[in-house]
Amino acid sequence: MFQQLMKQVTELTIDTEERLKGVIDLIFEKAISEPNFSVAYANMCRCLIGLKVPTTDKPGVTVNFRKLLLNRCQKEFEKDKDDDVIFEKKQKELDAAATEEKDRLKAELEEAKDKARRRSLGNIKFIGELFKLKMLTEAIMHDCIVKLLKNHDEESLECLCRLLSTIGKDLDFEKAKPRMDQYFAQMDKIIKEKKTSSRIRFMLQDVLDLRRNTWVPRRGEQGPKTIDQIHKDAELEEHREVLKVQQSQPQDEGWNTVPISTKSRPIDTSRLSKITKVSDTLYCGFSATYRRPILMKREAALTPPPAQNKPALSEEMLGKKSTAIIEEYLHINDMKEALQCVVEMNSTPLLFVFVRSGLESTLERSPIARERMGLLLHQLYKAGTLPKEQYYRGLQEILEVAEDMAIDVPHIWLYLAELITPMLHEGGIPMGQLFKEISKPLVPQGTAGVLLVQILTLLCKGMSHKKAGAMWREAGLSWKDFLPEDEDVNKFVTEKNVEFTLGGGEDDETEKSSKKELSSEELTKQLDRLIQDKADNQRIYDWVEANLDETQMSSNMFVRAVMTSICQSAIICESPYKLDAKVITRSAKLLHKYLKDEQKELQALYALQALMVEMEQPANLLRMFFDTLYDEDVIKEEAFYKWESSKDPAEMQGKGVALKSVTAFFTWLREAEDEESDNNS
């Protein structure tokens, strides 16, 4: 039904601002007057969000559906003030009216107030549903909550309860928790003051209880059902009735049961002794061959009808499933599990919904959440699960409204860059293709250059300016294709510090100025983050080259930080601890690059020793590390022997226990050398 309605709407000729406003007004009026269908009307707005028409007063400029929708939301939300003026006027008329007119005017006033109240509640519910579909921002929602709390009248408080019941779960996350705590403290205060009616106090208390119950309602919302749901419910009810009839029928192959007498009668116990064994072929007087069909008949009656082929997920269902997968992934950071879940959805033609959901749900979260979402999309593309066209389509839906969202989210271009930049990693979309595609909706608005600068700036935090500049030039990109015609390219490039895209000697100067000395803690933190994100060796090389100078790269601190991060990531936290040798194997080339000589290998072993001390010397773990590092040729025999005989006072903590735990390793190493010497002689 919804699809049919949407088809009719999209077939309409909506080519002027007046017509677009008319469509929005119609949807708004229906949503407000029929709040039970607000979810459907919000979804309708979601489908129309990309609609653009030329403005009436400026023919060369376009206005989109979302901007007009925002204006309509604000206008409707602020309409309460106008209603108050009307009510005040009607009240004065009532007070001044003659006795015979008072009843009529009083009824009119009550009816007007009731109508305004229903309209306010419908509007609030619709606004909440629009927010849940990410069409309105968190900032707008917080403004609504603050205004409703400030008003303090019963109508506003009722609207507040409706709004928080609708969107509270989506607003109540770690970043916004202090603000939410303030709102609920104020609501609790209103309840305790008892200045409002008991009905409002109970509504406020219900919302407090809802939050306390982690936003899980005591009973699900009983909204309107679709035709498909009604048919399914009818089939299920019919199936239940069939089961009842079948189960109530006699189970004796048509024989009438003989009623058992309730009167007691004496039992001759002497006859029981003659029964030594109950025959396997008998059961209550019937043979097993006759009994079996009865059981089969009963089983058949209880077996539900065979399941039909699973239909493809609708766009709405895919959106809900996508949100669940993304939330779980951001919470536990299990890339492998998230990739598998997306594959199992088996909805390749609709994966733009997953992309859109991922971008919307992380756009206003932390930088780490945005980076992880970007990495997930990169891995999906790299694995062949996410087609390029689906990625572009999901991204384009956000980019088309980004300029309008910038009003509420001032740093939107940086946030989008954090989500897009991971796609430029190895195995992702080439820079030329990606930049040209994402710029299509932005060039007419004059914002393409802003986004590309943010992406390039982030890219240079993970690789050298020289390499990023080479990628730009090899892709054949030119700033004049992304900037407004009247923009001075050279001035733009200089002001935005992206001269490295033009080539020349500026690369090295920019490189040096961007590098700063990192402390041991900062270095370890950055390396840990890269390794936890399953960054490949090339990405780690690029980050090191972009952020560390030659002095830092050759320092003992750097070698120890790299060794510690890799070894930590290889430990399987079970009881007892185990080693994932594959991690060391994958990182062997990385370690070879930085453990250039015996001295650096010795520093790596000191770092491993310190890690064992920190972990309170787990049994046999150091031996497993030594075996794997030797097998992968990361550490040579000479470095192992040098570590064994070292008496460096700064490295003596835990040395005795460490030596004892690898005694067998050194015994084996010496025996292997002796055997090799004998063979050579």
C-alpha positions as CSV (number, residue, x, y, z in Angstrom):
1,M,0.0,0.0,0.0
2,F,2.8,2.4,1.0
3,Q,4.7,1.6,-2.2
4,Q,1.6,2.3,-4.3
5,L,1.0,5.6,-2.6
6,M,4.7,6.6,-3.1
7,K,4.4,5.7,-6.7
8,Q,1.5,8.1,-7.1
9,V,3.3,10.9,-5.3
10,T,6.5,10.5,-7.4
11,E,4.5,10.6,-10.6
12,L,3.1,14.0,-9.7
13,T,4.7,17.0,-11.5
14,I,6.4,18.8,-8.6
15,D,8.6,21.4,-10.5
16,T,7.9,24.7,-8.6
17,E,8.5,25.9,-5.1
18,E,4.8,26.5,-4.6
19,R,3.9,22.9,-5.6
20,L,6.7,21.5,-3.3
21,K,5.4,23.5,-0.4
22,G,1.9,22.3,-1.2
23,V,3.1,18.6,-1.0
24,I,4.8,19.3,2.3
25,D,1.7,21.0,3.7
26,L,-0.5,18.1,2.7
27,I,1.8,15.5,4.3
28,F,2.1,17.6,7.5
29,E,-1.7,18.0,7.8
30,K,-2.2,14.3,7.3
31,A,0.6,13.3,9.8
32,I,-0.7,15.7,12.5
33,S,-4.4,14.7,12.1
34,E,-3.5,11.0,11.9
35,P,-0.7,10.5,14.5
36,N,-0.9,6.7,14.4
37,F,0.3,6.9,10.8
38,S,3.2,9.3,11.5
39,V,5.8,6.6,10.9
40,A,4.4,6.1,7.3
41,Y,4.3,9.9,6.6
42,A,7.9,10.3,8.0
43,N,9.0,7.5,5.6
44,M,7.3,9.3,2.8
45,C,9.3,12.4,3.6
46,R,12.5,10.2,3.6
47,C,11.7,9.1,0.1
48,L,11.2,12.7,-1.1
49,I,14.3,14.2,0.6
50,G,16.3,14.5,-2.6
51,L,13.6,16.5,-4.4
52,K,14.8,19.9,-5.7
53,V,13.0,22.8,-7.5
54,P,14.0,26.3,-8.6
55,T,13.1,29.0,-6.1
56,T,10.4,31.5,-7.0
57,D,12.4,34.7,-6.5
58,K,15.8,33.4,-7.6
59,P,15.5,31.4,-10.9
60,G,19.1,30.2,-10.9
61,V,19.0,28.9,-7.3
62,T,17.3,25.6,-6.2
63,V,15.6,24.8,-2.9
64,N,15.3,21.2,-1.7
65,F,12.6,19.3,0.1
66,R,14.5,19.0,3.4
67,K,15.0,22.8,3.7
68,L,11.3,23.5,3.2
69,L,10.4,20.6,5.6
70,L,12.6,22.2,8.3
71,N,10.9,25.5,7.8
72,R,7.4,23.9,8.1
73,C,8.5,22.0,11.3
74,Q,9.7,25.2,12.9
75,K,6.5,27.1,11.9
76,E,4.3,24.4,13.3
77,F,6.3,24.1,16.5
78,E,6.0,27.8,17.1
79,K,2.3,28.0,16.3
80,D,1.4,27.5,19.9
81,K,2.1,31.2,20.6
82,D,-0.5,32.2,17.9
83,D,-3.0,29.7,19.5
84,D,-2.5,31.4,22.9
85,V,-3.4,34.8,21.4
86,I,-6.6,33.3,19.9
87,F,-7.6,31.5,23.1
88,E,-7.1,34.7,25.1
89,K,-9.3,36.6,22.7
90,K,-12.0,34.0,22.9
91,Q,-11.8,34.0,26.7
92,K,-12.4,37.7,26.7
93,E,-15.4,37.3,24.4
94,L,-16.7,34.6,26.8
95,D,-16.3,36.8,29.9
96,A,-18.1,39.7,28.2
97,A,-20.9,37.6,26.6
98,A,-24.5,37.5,27.8
99,T,-25.6,34.5,29.8
100,E,-27.4,32.8,26.9
101,E,-24.3,33.0,24.7
102,K,-21.8,31.8,27.3
103,D,-22.5,28.1,26.9
104,R,-22.0,28.2,23.1
105,L,-18.7,30.3,23.4
106,K,-17.4,28.0,26.2
107,A,-18.0,24.9,24.1
108,E,-16.3,26.6,21.1
109,L,-13.3,27.5,23.3
110,E,-13.0,24.0,24.7
111,E,-13.2,22.5,21.2
112,A,-10.5,24.9,19.9
113,K,-8.2,24.1,22.8
114,D,-8.8,20.3,22.4
115,K,-8.1,20.6,18.7
116,A,-4.9,22.6,19.3
117,R,-3.8,20.0,21.9
118,R,-4.3,17.1,19.5
119,R,-2.5,19.1,16.8
120,S,0.5,19.8,19.1
121,L,0.8,16.1,20.1
122,G,0.5,15.0,16.5
123,N,3.2,17.5,15.4
124,I,5.6,16.4,18.2
125,K,5.2,12.7,17.3
126,F,5.8,13.5,13.6
127,I,8.9,15.6,14.4
128,G,10.2,12.7,16.6
129,E,9.7,10.2,13.7
130,L,11.5,12.5,11.3
131,F,14.4,12.7,13.7
132,K,14.5,8.9,14.0
133,L,15.0,8.8,10.3
134,K,17.9,11.3,10.6
135,M,16.0,14.0,8.7
136,L,16.2,16.4,11.7
137,T,19.4,16.8,13.8
138,E,20.0,16.2,17.5
139,A,20.5,20.0,18.0
140,I,16.9,20.6,16.8
141,M,15.5,18.0,19.1
142,H,17.4,19.4,22.1
143,D,16.0,22.9,21.3
144,C,12.5,21.4,21.2
145,I,12.9,19.7,24.6
146,V,14.3,22.9,26.2
147,K,11.4,25.0,24.9
148,L,8.9,22.5,26.1
149,L,10.5,22.3,29.6
150,K,10.7,26.1,29.8
151,N,7.0,26.6,29.0
152,H,6.0,24.5,32.0
153,D,2.3,24.5,31.1
154,E,0.5,21.1,30.9
155,E,0.2,21.1,27.1
156,S,3.9,21.5,26.7
157,L,4.7,18.9,29.3
158,E,2.4,16.4,27.6
159,C,4.2,17.1,24.3
160,L,7.5,16.7,26.1
161,C,6.5,13.2,27.3
162,R,5.3,12.2,23.8
163,L,8.6,13.5,22.3
164,L,10.9,11.7,24.8
165,S,8.9,8.5,24.5
166,T,9.4,8.7,20.7
167,I,13.1,9.7,20.5
168,G,14.6,9.4,24.0
169,K,16.4,6.2,23.2
170,D,18.1,7.8,20.2
171,L,19.2,10.9,22.2
172,D,20.3,9.1,25.3
173,F,23.9,8.1,24.5
174,E,27.2,8.8,26.2
175,K,28.0,12.2,24.6
176,A,24.5,13.6,25.4
177,K,24.1,12.0,28.8
178,P,24.8,15.2,30.9
179,R,22.1,17.1,29.0
180,M,19.6,14.2,29.3
181,D,20.4,14.0,33.1
182,Q,19.5,17.7,33.4
183,Y,16.2,17.2,31.6
184,F,15.1,14.3,33.7
185,A,16.2,16.0,37.0
186,Q,13.9,18.9,36.0
187,M,11.1,16.5,35.2
188,D,11.6,14.8,38.6
189,K,11.4,18.2,40.3
190,I,8.1,19.0,38.5
191,I,6.6,15.7,39.8
192,K,7.7,16.4,43.4
193,E,6.4,20.0,43.3
194,K,2.9,18.7,42.6
195,K,1.9,21.9,40.9
196,T,0.6,20.1,37.8
197,S,-2.4,17.7,37.5
198,S,-2.0,14.1,38.5
199,R,-2.4,13.0,34.9
200,I,0.6,15.0,33.8
201,R,2.6,13.8,36.8
202,F,1.9,10.2,35.9
203,M,2.9,10.8,32.3
204,L,6.2,12.3,33.5
205,Q,6.8,9.4,35.8
206,D,6.1,6.9,33.0
207,V,8.9,8.6,30.9
208,L,11.3,8.5,33.9
209,D,10.5,4.8,34.3
210,L,11.0,4.2,30.6
211,R,14.5,5.6,30.8
212,R,15.3,3.7,34.0
213,N,14.2,0.6,32.0
214,T,16.8,1.5,29.3
215,W,13.9,2.7,27.0
216,V,12.2,-0.7,26.7
217,P,8.4,-0.1,26.9
218,R,6.3,-2.4,29.1
219,R,4.2,-3.2,26.1
220,G,4.8,-2.6,22.4
221,E,3.2,0.2,20.5
222,Q,-0.1,-0.8,19.0
223,G,0.1,1.2,15.8
224,P,-1.9,0.6,12.6
225,K,-1.2,-2.7,10.7
226,T,-0.3,-3.1,7.1
227,I,-2.5,-5.2,4.8
228,D,0.3,-7.9,4.7
229,Q,0.3,-8.0,8.6
230,I,-3.5,-8.4,8.7
231,H,-3.3,-11.3,6.2
232,K,-0.5,-13.0,8.2
233,D,-2.5,-12.6,11.4
234,A,-5.6,-14.0,9.8
235,E,-3.6,-17.0,8.5
236,L,-2.0,-17.6,11.9
237,E,-5.4,-17.4,13.6
238,E,-6.9,-19.9,11.0
239,H,-4.0,-22.3,11.6
240,R,-4.6,-22.1,15.4
241,E,-8.3,-23.0,14.9
242,V,-7.4,-26.0,12.7
243,L,-5.0,-27.2,15.4
244,K,-7.7,-26.9,18.1
245,V,-10.1,-28.9,16.0
246,Q,-7.6,-31.6,15.2
247,Q,-6.5,-31.9,18.8
248,S,-10.0,-32.1,20.1
249,Q,-10.9,-35.1,17.8
250,P,-10.6,-38.6,19.2
251,Q,-7.2,-40.2,18.6
252,D,-8.3,-43.9,18.3
253,E,-8.8,-44.3,14.6
254,G,-12.5,-43.7,14.7
255,W,-13.3,-46.0,17.7
256,N,-15.6,-44.6,20.4
257,T,-13.9,-44.4,23.8
258,V,-15.5,-46.5,26.5
259,P,-16.2,-44.4,29.6
260,I,-14.3,-45.5,32.6
261,S,-16.4,-46.1,35.6
262,T,-15.6,-43.9,38.6
263,K,-16.9,-46.5,41.0
264,S,-14.1,-48.5,42.8
265,R,-14.1,-52.2,42.4
266,P,-11.9,-54.9,44.1
267,I,-8.7,-56.0,42.3
268,D,-7.6,-59.6,42.4
269,T,-3.9,-59.2,43.2
270,S,-3.2,-62.9,42.8
271,R,-3.8,-62.5,39.0
272,L,-1.1,-59.8,38.8
273,S,1.7,-62.3,39.6
274,K,0.9,-64.2,36.3
275,I,1.9,-61.1,34.3
276,T,5.7,-61.2,34.1
277,K,6.4,-59.0,31.1
278,V,4.3,-56.5,29.1
279,S,4.6,-57.5,25.4
280,D,6.5,-55.0,23.2
281,T,3.8,-55.4,20.6
282,L,0.9,-54.5,22.8
283,Y,-0.1,-51.0,24.0
284,C,-3.4,-50.6,25.9
285,G,-5.0,-53.5,24.0
286,F,-3.9,-52.3,20.5
287,S,-0.9,-53.6,18.6
288,A,2.0,-51.3,17.9
289,T,1.2,-51.4,14.2
290,Y,-2.2,-49.8,14.8
291,R,-0.8,-47.4,17.4
292,R,1.8,-45.8,15.1
293,P,-0.6,-44.2,12.6
294,I,-2.4,-42.5,15.5
295,L,0.9,-40.9,16.6
296,M,1.8,-39.9,13.1
297,K,-1.6,-38.4,12.6
298,R,-1.2,-36.3,15.8
299,E,2.3,-35.2,14.8
300,A,1.0,-34.1,11.4
301,A,-1.7,-32.1,13.1
302,L,0.8,-30.3,15.3
303,T,3.3,-29.6,12.5
304,P,2.9,-26.1,11.2
305,P,2.6,-25.6,7.5
306,P,5.9,-25.5,5.6
307,A,7.6,-22.1,5.5
308,Q,7.4,-20.2,2.3
309,N,10.5,-18.9,0.6
310,K,11.9,-16.0,2.5
311,P,11.0,-12.8,0.8
312,A,13.6,-10.1,0.1
313,L,14.0,-7.5,2.8
314,S,12.0,-4.3,2.2
315,E,13.9,-1.0,2.4
316,E,12.4,-0.2,5.8
317,M,13.3,-3.6,7.3
318,L,16.8,-3.4,5.8
319,G,17.2,0.0,7.5
320,K,16.3,-1.4,10.9
321,K,18.6,-4.4,10.4
322,S,21.4,-2.2,9.2
323,T,21.1,0.1,12.3
324,A,21.2,-3.0,14.6
325,I,24.4,-4.3,12.9
326,I,26.1,-0.9,13.0
327,E,25.3,-0.3,16.7
328,E,26.6,-3.8,17.6
329,Y,29.8,-3.2,15.5
330,L,30.5,0.2,17.1
331,H,29.9,-1.3,20.6
332,I,32.1,-4.4,20.3
333,N,34.4,-3.4,17.3
334,D,34.2,-6.9,15.7
335,M,34.9,-6.2,12.0
336,K,34.7,-9.9,11.0
337,E,31.2,-10.3,12.6
338,A,29.9,-7.1,11.0
339,L,31.1,-8.2,7.6
340,Q,29.4,-11.5,8.0
341,C,26.2,-10.0,9.1
342,V,26.1,-7.7,6.0
343,V,26.7,-10.7,3.7
344,E,23.9,-12.6,5.4
345,M,21.4,-9.8,4.7
346,N,21.7,-10.9,1.1
347,S,20.4,-7.5,-0.1
348,T,23.0,-6.2,-2.5
349,P,20.6,-4.1,-4.6
350,L,19.6,-2.2,-1.4
351,L,23.0,-1.8,0.3
352,F,22.8,1.9,-0.2
353,V,20.4,1.8,2.7
354,F,23.2,0.3,4.9
355,V,25.6,3.0,3.7
356,R,23.1,5.8,4.4
357,S,22.2,4.3,7.9
358,G,25.9,4.1,8.8
359,L,26.7,7.7,7.8
360,E,23.5,9.0,9.5
361,S,24.0,7.1,12.8
362,T,27.7,8.2,13.2
363,L,27.7,11.7,11.7
364,E,27.3,13.4,15.1
365,R,29.2,10.8,17.2
366,S,32.9,10.6,18.1
367,P,35.7,10.7,15.6
368,I,36.5,7.1,16.5
369,A,33.0,6.0,15.7
370,R,33.1,7.8,12.3
371,E,36.5,6.3,11.5
372,R,35.4,2.8,12.4
373,M,32.3,3.2,10.2
374,G,34.4,4.4,7.3
375,L,36.7,1.4,7.8
376,L,33.8,-1.0,7.8
377,L,32.5,0.4,4.5
378,H,36.1,0.2,3.1
379,Q,36.3,-3.5,4.1
380,L,32.9,-4.2,2.6
381,Y,34.0,-2.7,-0.7
382,K,37.4,-4.4,-0.6
383,A,35.7,-7.8,0.0
384,G,33.4,-7.3,-3.0
385,T,30.2,-7.2,-0.7
386,L,29.5,-3.5,-1.3
387,P,29.3,-2.5,-5.0
388,K,30.7,0.9,-5.8
389,E,27.3,2.2,-7.2
390,Q,25.6,1.3,-3.9
391,Y,28.3,3.2,-1.9
392,Y,27.9,6.3,-4.1
393,R,24.1,6.2,-3.9
394,G,24.0,6.0,-0.1
395,L,26.7,8.7,0.2
396,Q,25.0,11.0,-2.3
397,E,21.8,11.1,-0.3
398,I,23.7,12.6,2.6
399,L,25.9,14.9,0.5
400,E,22.8,16.5,-1.2
401,V,21.5,17.8,2.1
402,A,24.9,18.5,3.7
403,E,24.9,22.2,3.1
404,D,21.5,22.6,4.9
405,M,22.7,20.4,7.8
406,A,25.8,22.6,8.2
407,I,23.5,25.1,10.0
408,D,23.0,22.6,12.8
409,V,26.2,20.7,12.4
410,P,28.9,23.3,11.8
411,H,31.8,20.7,11.4
412,I,29.8,18.5,9.0
413,W,32.6,18.7,6.3
414,L,35.2,17.3,8.7
415,Y,32.8,14.7,9.9
416,L,32.0,13.5,6.4
417,A,35.7,13.5,5.6
418,E,36.3,11.2,8.6
419,L,33.7,8.8,7.2
420,I,35.0,8.9,3.5
421,T,38.8,9.0,3.9
422,P,39.2,5.3,4.9
423,M,37.8,4.4,1.4
424,L,41.1,5.7,0.0
425,H,43.1,3.0,1.8
426,E,44.7,0.2,-0.2
427,G,42.0,-1.9,-1.9
428,G,39.5,0.9,-1.8
429,I,38.2,3.3,-4.5
430,P,40.9,5.2,-6.4
431,M,41.1,8.8,-5.5
432,G,40.2,10.1,-9.0
433,Q,37.0,8.1,-9.2
434,L,36.0,8.8,-5.6
435,F,36.6,12.6,-5.7
436,K,34.8,13.1,-9.0
437,E,31.8,11.1,-7.8
438,I,31.3,12.7,-4.4
439,S,31.8,16.2,-5.9
440,K,28.8,15.9,-8.3
441,P,26.1,17.1,-5.9
442,L,28.5,19.6,-4.2
443,V,30.0,21.5,-7.2
444,P,26.8,23.4,-8.0
445,Q,26.7,24.5,-4.3
446,G,30.3,25.5,-4.3
447,T,31.2,23.2,-1.4
448,A,33.1,20.4,-3.2
449,G,36.5,22.1,-2.5
450,V,35.8,22.3,1.2
451,L,35.1,18.6,1.6
452,L,38.1,17.6,-0.6
453,V,40.5,19.7,1.5
454,Q,39.2,18.0,4.7
455,I,39.7,14.6,3.2
456,L,43.3,15.4,2.0
457,T,44.2,16.9,5.4
458,L,43.1,13.7,7.1
459,L,44.8,11.6,4.5
460,C,48.1,13.3,5.3
461,K,47.8,12.2,8.9
462,G,48.1,8.7,7.7
463,M,50.6,9.1,4.8
464,S,53.2,11.6,3.7
465,H,52.2,14.8,1.9
466,K,54.4,13.7,-1.0
467,K,52.5,10.5,-1.4
468,A,49.1,12.2,-1.1
469,G,50.2,14.8,-3.7
470,A,51.3,12.0,-6.1
471,M,48.0,10.3,-5.7
472,W,46.2,13.5,-6.7
473,R,48.4,14.2,-9.7
474,E,48.3,10.5,-10.9
475,A,44.5,10.6,-10.8
476,G,44.7,13.7,-13.2
477,L,42.7,15.8,-10.7
478,S,42.6,19.6,-11.0
479,W,41.2,22.1,-8.5
480,K,39.5,24.2,-11.1
481,D,37.1,21.2,-11.7
482,F,35.9,21.4,-8.0
483,L,35.9,25.2,-7.3
484,P,33.4,27.9,-8.4
485,E,34.4,29.6,-11.7
486,D,35.3,32.9,-10.0
487,E,37.5,31.2,-7.3
488,D,41.2,31.9,-7.5
489,V,42.7,28.4,-7.5
490,N,46.2,29.5,-6.4
491,K,44.9,31.5,-3.5
492,F,42.5,28.7,-2.4
493,V,45.4,26.1,-2.5
494,T,47.7,28.4,-0.5
495,E,45.1,29.3,2.1
496,K,44.0,25.7,2.6
497,N,47.6,24.4,2.8
498,V,47.2,21.9,0.0
499,E,50.1,23.1,-2.2
500,F,51.4,19.5,-2.1
501,T,48.7,18.6,-4.7
502,L,50.5,20.9,-7.2
503,G,53.9,19.2,-6.8
504,G,57.3,20.9,-6.6
505,G,59.6,21.5,-3.6
506,E,56.7,22.6,-1.4
507,D,56.1,18.9,-0.5
508,D,59.2,18.5,1.7
509,E,58.6,21.9,3.5
510,T,55.0,21.0,4.2
511,E,56.1,17.6,5.4
512,K,58.7,18.9,7.9
513,S,56.3,21.5,9.3
514,S,53.6,18.9,9.9
515,K,55.8,16.5,11.9
516,K,56.1,16.9,15.6
517,E,57.9,14.8,18.1
518,L,55.5,12.3,19.8
519,S,55.8,11.1,23.4
520,S,56.1,7.4,24.1
521,E,52.5,7.3,25.3
522,E,51.2,9.1,22.2
523,L,53.2,6.9,19.9
524,T,52.0,3.7,21.5
525,K,48.4,4.9,21.5
526,Q,48.5,5.7,17.8
527,L,50.2,2.4,16.9
528,D,47.7,0.4,19.1
529,R,44.8,2.1,17.3
530,L,46.2,1.2,13.9
531,I,46.8,-2.4,14.8
532,Q,43.4,-2.8,16.5
533,D,41.8,-1.5,13.3
534,K,43.6,-4.3,11.5
535,A,45.6,-1.8,9.5
536,D,47.8,-3.6,6.9
537,N,51.6,-3.1,6.8
538,Q,51.4,-0.4,4.1
539,R,49.0,1.7,6.0
540,I,51.3,1.6,9.1
541,Y,54.3,2.5,6.9
542,D,52.4,5.4,5.5
543,W,51.4,6.7,9.0
544,V,55.0,6.4,10.3
545,E,56.4,8.2,7.3
546,A,53.8,11.0,7.6
547,N,54.2,11.6,11.3
548,L,57.7,10.7,12.3
549,D,61.0,12.1,11.1
550,E,64.2,10.0,10.6
551,T,65.4,10.6,14.1
552,Q,62.2,9.3,15.7
553,M,62.0,6.3,13.3
554,S,65.5,5.2,14.3
555,S,65.0,5.7,18.0
556,N,64.8,2.8,20.5
557,M,61.5,4.3,21.8
558,F,59.9,3.8,18.4
559,V,61.2,0.2,18.0
560,R,59.9,-0.8,21.5
561,A,56.5,0.8,20.8
562,V,56.1,-1.1,17.6
563,M,57.1,-4.4,19.1
564,T,54.9,-3.9,22.2
565,S,51.8,-3.0,20.1
566,I,52.2,-6.0,17.7
567,C,52.9,-8.5,20.5
568,Q,49.9,-7.3,22.6
569,S,47.6,-7.7,19.6
570,A,48.9,-11.3,19.2
571,I,48.0,-12.5,22.7
572,I,44.7,-14.5,23.0
573,C,43.3,-13.7,26.4
574,E,42.3,-17.2,27.6
575,S,43.3,-19.2,30.6
576,P,46.2,-19.9,30.1
577,Y,47.2,-17.2,27.7
578,K,47.9,-18.3,24.1
579,L,49.7,-16.8,21.1
580,D,48.1,-16.1,17.7
581,A,51.2,-16.8,15.6
582,K,49.4,-15.5,12.5
583,V,49.6,-11.9,13.8
584,I,53.4,-12.2,14.1
585,T,53.5,-13.7,10.6
586,R,51.4,-10.9,9.1
587,S,53.6,-8.3,10.9
588,A,56.9,-9.9,10.1
589,K,57.7,-7.6,7.1
590,L,56.8,-4.5,9.3
591,L,59.2,-5.7,12.0
592,H,61.9,-6.5,9.5
593,K,61.7,-2.9,8.2
594,Y,62.4,-1.3,11.6
595,L,64.5,-3.9,13.3
596,K,67.4,-3.1,11.0
597,D,70.3,-4.5,13.1
598,E,71.2,-6.5,16.2
599,Q,70.9,-3.5,18.5
600,K,67.3,-2.9,17.4
601,E,66.4,-6.6,17.7
602,L,67.8,-6.5,21.3
603,Q,65.5,-3.4,22.1
604,A,62.6,-5.4,20.7
605,L,63.4,-8.3,23.1
606,Y,63.6,-5.8,26.0
607,A,60.2,-4.5,25.0
608,L,58.8,-8.1,25.0
609,Q,60.3,-8.7,28.4
610,A,58.7,-5.5,29.8
611,L,55.4,-6.7,28.4
612,M,55.7,-10.0,30.2
613,V,56.5,-8.2,33.5
614,E,53.4,-6.0,33.1
615,M,51.3,-9.2,32.5
616,E,52.9,-10.8,35.7
617,Q,54.9,-13.3,33.7
618,P,52.3,-15.7,32.2
619,A,53.5,-19.3,32.1
620,N,55.0,-20.4,28.7
621,L,53.9,-17.2,26.8
622,L,57.4,-15.8,26.4
623,R,58.6,-19.2,25.1
624,M,55.8,-19.1,22.5
625,F,56.9,-15.6,21.4
626,F,60.5,-16.6,21.1
627,D,59.7,-19.7,19.0
628,T,57.5,-17.6,16.6
629,L,59.9,-14.7,16.3
630,Y,62.8,-17.1,15.5
631,D,60.7,-19.1,13.0
632,E,59.7,-15.9,11.2
633,D,63.4,-14.7,11.2
634,V,62.3,-11.5,13.0
635,I,65.0,-12.0,15.7
636,K,68.4,-13.7,14.9
637,E,70.3,-16.1,17.1
638,E,72.9,-13.4,18.0
639,A,70.2,-11.0,19.4
640,F,68.7,-13.8,21.5
641,Y,72.1,-14.7,23.0
642,K,72.9,-11.0,23.5
643,W,69.6,-10.6,25.4
644,E,70.4,-13.8,27.5
645,S,73.8,-12.5,28.6
646,S,72.8,-8.8,29.0
647,K,73.5,-7.3,32.4
648,D,72.0,-3.8,31.6
649,P,70.8,-2.5,35.0
650,A,67.9,-0.7,33.3
651,E,66.6,-3.9,31.9
652,M,66.9,-6.3,34.9
653,Q,63.3,-6.1,36.1
654,G,61.8,-9.6,35.6
655,K,64.9,-10.8,33.8
656,G,65.5,-13.8,36.1
657,V,61.9,-15.1,35.7
658,A,62.0,-14.5,32.0
659,L,65.3,-16.4,31.6
660,K,64.0,-19.3,33.5
661,S,60.8,-19.5,31.4
662,V,62.9,-19.8,28.1
663,T,65.6,-22.1,29.3
664,A,64.3,-24.9,27.1
665,F,64.3,-22.5,24.1
666,F,68.1,-21.7,24.5
667,T,68.9,-25.4,25.1
668,W,67.1,-26.2,21.8
669,L,68.9,-23.3,20.1
670,R,72.4,-24.5,21.2
671,E,71.6,-28.1,20.3
672,A,70.4,-27.1,16.9
673,E,73.7,-25.1,16.4
674,D,75.8,-28.1,17.5
675,E,74.0,-30.4,15.1
676,E,74.5,-27.9,12.3
677,S,78.3,-27.7,13.1
678,D,78.6,-31.5,13.1
679,N,76.9,-31.8,9.8
680,N,79.1,-29.1,8.3
681,S,82.3,-30.8,9.6
